Amino acid sequence: MNRRKFIRRSTAAAVTASLYSSRSIAAALQALLQVTSDVDAITGDGANTVLEKAAVQELSDSLRGNLLVTGSDGYDIARRVLNKSIDKYPALIVQPTGVADIQSAVTFARERNLLLAVKCGGHSFSGKSTCDGGMQIDLSSFRNVRVDTGNKTAYVSGGSLLGEIDHECMAHGLVTTAGTVSHTGVGGLTLGGGFGRVARRFGLALDNLTGVDIVTADGRLRHASADENPDLYWGVRGGGGNFGIVTSFEFALHEMQRDVIGGNVIWPLSDARDVLKFYADYCAAATDDLYLDFVLFSPPANAEPVALIHACYCGPASKADTVLAPLNNFGSPLVNQIKTIDYVEMQRSGDDSDPRTGGQYLKSGFTDGISDELVDALAEGFEPHPDRSTISFFQQSGGAIGRVPSDATAFAQRWASHSVFTTVSWEPGVDRDPHVSYVRKYWNEVEPGTRGFYTNEVADESQQTINSNYEGNFKKLLGVKQEYDPGNLFRLNANIRSG
């Protein structure tokens, strides 16, 4: 430890002790900084390696944020992701409080070829934001949103959650596309695409991204925009976390009233086929300011399964009755929850029901329309089960999303009208195998009606499948990857590399 660091930390410890009259607090803080032994680790190519105690201590000393190892306070919380069936143990966890910490961590990982995971909201279904034996960079201490009302721009720190964007922006009557679950991380959502309740009106989250600051694999902080490093700017908009860690996002904002109109209309599962056919036709005629999901949902413990349509209308209130009349007048629902609601409240409405708070498994794909064959496959293959929560759903795309050329950003699936998902979730301790087997069998029936998949939901796809999913943009993406991450440090994602 260098002299300046020693003096600074010794002084901080003394002040803490005097302020709180507690030697235990000062000792606990100091204990976080001490590395007591070499650390066993894993490289990016799966080889075992040993990190010398002195090197790990030097990394710790370089940080303003925390460095956690097995046994550290906070380690077990930091390593966790929302999918509780993912139970991995990084050798090191860095919790940066600023850009310099991220640069130090990336440089340390690159120089030692460590397996590297980056965690923002921890929503990766397949657990890409954590790892066994490598380094996890946990961005949970790196959150902030600043709104420039004059330029209608939001500046968002890389670890921020979507709910923070909605909260700060809507305070000024401004909005940008920010998913549908408020505790999702901005980084994962935006870099892979970024659907949301206002995306049909304002485009994907990445369509509203006017610039980023990003730490690339060489440890340098770069700015990427239409005028600076434009190839990198193109690549991060759909190429996911392949190129580095975004430390700051710049989002264009749009004026929108705070109140929207929407909610769920719920039918018994026996009506699922008819509701889904109605949904397909209703979506085809929807204006850009109407967003629609269709959901088949079976709770565990033999609770009543249902079919529902979730709507969010963000256009003029004077037109809402006309726009929503087909939905309000269809069939004989169990309940109609359509109402005027605060947009930020609606954005939080799915938080508690997010299936990623248990063990879960998911398959997904894009569709161009909803064929009768796809309706039949979804309705016939859906099987409630008392030991799991079973969900199949459509998320609507189209509108402004589809009017962007497929090669304007790295996100290629501009042609898609919907994403379709099949998923199960289960409580910790339940045998996962029968539930995973069910989804795989179910998906085999659904998949012929789909093409490609959402890169944010990458799971166990082959490299060839991942490459082809980038469609005509893959060759250019590979060039950007080779320029900014030639050693493939950032690989826990829909990884861009030669097949």
BELTA-V749247 format. One record per residue. N is the residue number from 1. RES is the residue in one small letter. PHI is phi in whole degrees, -180 to 180 (none if undefined). Layout:
((N;RES;PHI) (N;RES;PHI))
This chain:
((1;m;none) (2;n;-76) (3;r;-63) (4;r;-62) (5;k;-64) (6;f;-62) (7;i;-63) (8;r;-62) (9;r;-75) (10;s;-65) (11;t;-63) (12;a;-61) (13;a;-65) (14;a;-65) (15;v;-62) (16;t;-59) (17;a;-62) (18;s;-71) (19;l;-66) (20;y;-102) (21;s;49) (22;s;-141) (23;r;-65) (24;s;-67) (25;i;-67) (26;a;-62) (27;a;-66) (28;a;-65) (29;l;-65) (30;q;-65) (31;a;-63) (32;l;-62) (33;l;-94) (34;q;-97) (35;v;-105) (36;t;-101) (37;s;-160) (38;d;-61) (39;v;-123) (40;d;-74) (41;a;-147) (42;i;-127) (43;t;-84) (44;g;-62) (45;d;-95) (46;g;90) (47;a;-82) (48;n;-77) (49;t;-148) (50;v;-123) (51;l;-95) (52;e;-65) (53;k;-53) (54;a;-65) (55;a;-69) (56;v;-66) (57;q;-63) (58;e;-63) (59;l;-61) (60;s;-57) (61;d;-66) (62;s;-81) (63;l;-99) (64;r;-88) (65;g;-84) (66;n;-91) (67;l;-116) (68;l;-114) (69;v;-128) (70;t;-51) (71;g;97) (72;s;-69) (73;d;-59) (74;g;92) (75;y;-61) (76;d;-69) (77;i;-73) (78;a;-66) (79;r;-73) (80;r;-74) (81;v;-120) (82;l;-69) (83;n;-78) (84;k;-71) (85;s;-78) (86;i;-91) (87;d;-133) (88;k;-116) (89;y;-127) (90;p;-63) (91;a;-71) (92;l;-134) (93;i;-126) (94;v;-104) (95;q;-114) (96;p;-72) (97;t;-109) (98;g;-164) (99;v;-64) (100;a;-61) (101;d;-63) (102;i;-64) (103;q;-61) (104;s;-63) (105;a;-67) (106;v;-63) (107;t;-63) (108;f;-60) (109;a;-66) (110;r;-65) (111;e;-63) (112;r;-111) (113;n;54) (114;l;-74) (115;l;-61) (116;l;-128) (117;a;-120) (118;v;-122) (119;k;-114) (120;c;-111) (121;g;-93) (122;g;76) (123;h;-88) (124;s;-57) (125;f;-58) (126;s;-95) (127;g;78) (128;k;-69) (129;s;-94) (130;t;-146) (131;c;-162) (132;d;-93) (133;g;81) (134;g;-103) (135;m;-107) (136;q;-108) (137;i;-100) (138;d;-99) (139;l;-88) (140;s;-66) (141;s;-99) (142;f;-127) (143;r;-130) (144;n;-174) (145;v;-132) (146;r;-122) (147;v;-107) (148;d;-99) (149;t;-69) (150;g;-64) (151;n;-95) (152;k;49) (153;t;-135) (154;a;-109) (155;y;-107) (156;v;-122) (157;s;-67) (158;g;-64) (159;g;-96) (160;s;-69) (161;l;-103) (162;l;-62) (163;g;-61) (164;e;-69) (165;i;-66) (166;d;-57) (167;h;-62) (168;e;-71) (169;c;-73) (170;m;-70) (171;a;-62) (172;h;-112) (173;g;70) (174;l;-124) (175;v;-152) (176;t;-140) (177;t;-65) (178;a;-148) (179;g;65) (180;t;-134) (181;v;-128) (182;s;-71) (183;h;-94) (184;t;-74) (185;g;-77) (186;v;-64) (187;g;-66) (188;g;-61) (189;l;-61) (190;t;-70) (191;l;-70) (192;g;-93) (193;g;162) (194;g;100) (195;f;-79) (196;g;175) (197;r;-69) (198;v;-114) (199;a;-68) (200;r;-67) (201;r;-91) (202;f;-116) (203;g;92) (204;l;-61) (205;a;-55) (206;l;-71) (207;d;-72) (208;n;-98) (209;l;-87) (210;t;-96) (211;g;-180) (212;v;-139) (213;d;-103) (214;i;-142) (215;v;-90) (216;t;-89) (217;a;-63) (218;d;-82) (219;g;85) (220;r;-82) (221;l;-93) (222;r;-120) (223;h;-103) (224;a;-129) (225;s;-156) (226;a;-62) (227;d;-106) (228;e;-135) (229;n;49) (230;p;-63) (231;d;-67) (232;l;-69) (233;y;-60) (234;w;-63) (235;g;-69) (236;v;-69) (237;r;-89) (238;g;126) (239;g;-89) (240;g;65) (241;g;-88) (242;n;-69) (243;f;-112) (244;g;155) (245;i;-110) (246;v;-75) (247;t;-95) (248;s;-152) (249;f;-109) (250;e;-115) (251;f;-112) (252;a;-73) (253;l;-112) (254;h;-132) (255;e;-71) (256;m;-158) (257;q;-64) (258;r;-72) (259;d;-84) (260;v;-121) (261;i;-126) (262;g;173) (263;g;141) (264;n;-108) (265;v;-115) (266;i;-122) (267;w;-123) (268;p;-67) (269;l;-59) (270;s;-62) (271;d;-93) (272;a;-56) (273;r;-63) (274;d;-67) (275;v;-65) (276;l;-67) (277;k;-65) (278;f;-61) (279;y;-57) (280;a;-59) (281;d;-70) (282;y;-66) (283;c;-62) (284;a;-61) (285;a;-101) (286;a;-71) (287;t;-78) (288;d;-63) (289;d;-91) (290;l;-118) (291;y;-119) (292;l;-136) (293;d;-113) (294;f;-119) (295;v;-137) (296;l;-101) (297;f;-137) (298;s;-123) (299;p;-70) (300;p;-74) (301;a;61) (302;n;62) (303;a;-68) (304;e;-69) (305;p;-77) (306;v;-141) (307;a;-116) (308;l;-146) (309;i;-117) (310;h;-103) (311;a;-123) (312;c;-140) (313;y;-106) (314;c;-116) (315;g;-91) (316;p;-60) (317;a;-60) (318;s;-66) (319;k;-103) (320;a;-63) (321;d;-60) (322;t;-68) (323;v;-64) (324;l;-93) (325;a;-56) (326;p;-58) (327;l;-70) (328;n;-67) (329;n;-105) (330;f;-88) (331;g;63) (332;s;-125) (333;p;-70) (334;l;-69) (335;v;-158) (336;n;-120) (337;q;-105) (338;i;-65) (339;k;-160) (340;t;-74) (341;i;-147) (342;d;-62) (343;y;-59) (344;v;-64) (345;e;-65) (346;m;-63) (347;q;-65) (348;r;-93) (349;s;-66) (350;g;-98) (351;d;-62) (352;d;-71) (353;s;-93) (354;d;-61) (355;p;-69) (356;r;-78) (357;t;-89) (358;g;-125) (359;g;-68) (360;q;-158) (361;y;-144) (362;l;-144) (363;k;-130) (364;s;-148) (365;g;-163) (366;f;-95) (367;t;-130) (368;d;-112) (369;g;86) (370;i;-126) (371;s;-78) (372;d;-61) (373;e;-64) (374;l;-69) (375;v;-57) (376;d;-64) (377;a;-62) (378;l;-68) (379;a;-70) (380;e;-76) (381;g;-88) (382;f;-76) (383;e;-128) (384;p;-63) (385;h;-152) (386;p;-68) (387;d;-101) (388;r;-152) (389;s;-99) (390;t;-113) (391;i;-137) (392;s;-126) (393;f;-154) (394;f;-105) (395;q;-116) (396;q;-76) (397;s;-117) (398;g;75) (399;g;62) (400;a;-62) (401;i;-60) (402;g;-79) (403;r;-95) (404;v;-95) (405;p;-57) (406;s;-65) (407;d;-104) (408;a;-72) (409;t;-132) (410;a;-72) (411;f;-73) (412;a;-97) (413;q;-87) (414;r;-70) (415;w;-74) (416;a;-71) (417;s;-92) (418;h;-152) (419;s;-107) (420;v;-123) (421;f;-131) (422;t;-126) (423;t;-150) (424;v;-129) (425;s;-137) (426;w;-146) (427;e;-75) (428;p;-54) (429;g;96) (430;v;-81) (431;d;-63) (432;r;-78) (433;d;-59) (434;p;-65) (435;h;-77) (436;v;-65) (437;s;-62) (438;y;-61) (439;v;-63) (440;r;-62) (441;k;-66) (442;y;-59) (443;w;-65) (444;n;-60) (445;e;-82) (446;v;-84) (447;e;-55) (448;p;-58) (449;g;-91) (450;t;-124) (451;r;-148) (452;g;70) (453;f;-153) (454;y;-76) (455;t;-61) (456;n;-68) (457;e;-109) (458;v;-59) (459;a;-130) (460;d;-115) (461;e;-70) (462;s;-70) (463;q;-62) (464;q;-62) (465;t;-65) (466;i;-63) (467;n;-60) (468;s;-68) (469;n;-68) (470;y;-79) (471;e;51) (472;g;-69) (473;n;-92) (474;f;-63) (475;k;-59) (476;k;-68) (477;l;-61) (478;l;-63) (479;g;-65) (480;v;-66) (481;k;-61) (482;q;-66) (483;e;-76) (484;y;-106) (485;d;-145) (486;p;-64) (487;g;-91) (488;n;57) (489;l;-62) (490;f;-93) (491;r;-118) (492;l;-85) (493;n;-173) (494;a;-76) (495;n;-68) (496;i;-94) (497;r;-161) (498;s;-64) (499;g;-73))
